[in-house]
Amino acid sequence: MAVSLISIMIDNIKVRAEEGTTILDAAKEVGIKIPALCAMSELGFTPGSCRICVVEVVGIPALVAACAYPVREGLKIPYDKRIGFI
């Protein structure tokens, strides 16, 4: 079965990712660093619980946890170099 790749924008960078991948994992694949504690599995955090990795997604009224939010076609995650991904 073929893998379904979709396109998203993170910090105005086009990223191709497998549908259903989290924003955090899609960013990691292209070298974009989003801080996250749950990536340190030895700490035992459940994805989405620490809220360190929250990002803005254009069109979504609340911040989302990048480690738990799945990508979908056309998603846009802006970046402000003064404050980071929020």
N, C-alpha and C positions, 0 to 999 in steps of 0.2 A: 504494500500500500504506500502511495506517495505521501510525503510530508507536505502539509499545507503551510506555506510561508505567507506571512502578511507583512505590510509595511506600516511602521509607526515613526513618529518624529520625537527624538529626545534632544533637547537643546539645539534645535534646528538641524540635527543630524538624522538622515534617513537610516532607519534600522530595520533589517529584515529579521523576523523571528518566527518560530513555529507558533501557530495559533494555540492559545492556552498557556503559553509560557508566561511567567510573571514579569512585570516591568523590571524588577531587580535583576533577574536572570538575563533578560534581553539586553539590558544595559551592560552587564558584565561581559557578555559575548563580544561587544565592540570596544571594551576598555573604558566605559563610562562608570565612574565610581559613585555609588549612592551609599552613604553610611547605613549599616544595618547590624544589629546584634544577633539576630537569629541566624545569620550566616555562620556564626561561631557555634556550631551544634553542641559543643561540649558545655555551653552555658544552659542548655535545655529550654530555650525560649520557643514558644509556639509561634509560627509565622503570624505576623500582624499584631502581636501582643505588646511589644515594646514601643512601637510607634516612632522609632528613630528614623525609619526610612520613608516617612510620609512625603508625598509629592503632590503637586497640583496636576490635574488632568483637565485640559480645556473641555468645557461643557459639563463637567461634573461639579456640583455645588460644594462638595466637601473634599478635604484632603483624603488621599487613599494611601494605604500601606503598599509600597512597591513590592514587598516580599510576598504579598498575598493577592494582589490585583492582577488578573490575567489580561494580556494584551489582546487587542482586537484591531481589525483593519482601520487605519486612519487616526488612531490615538495620537494625541499631541501632548507632550510633557515639556513645558517650558523650563528654563533655567535662568536664574538671576545670579550672576557671579558675586554680587554683594552679599547675598544671604544664602545661597545654595539652592537646593531643589524645591523648597517650599515656596 
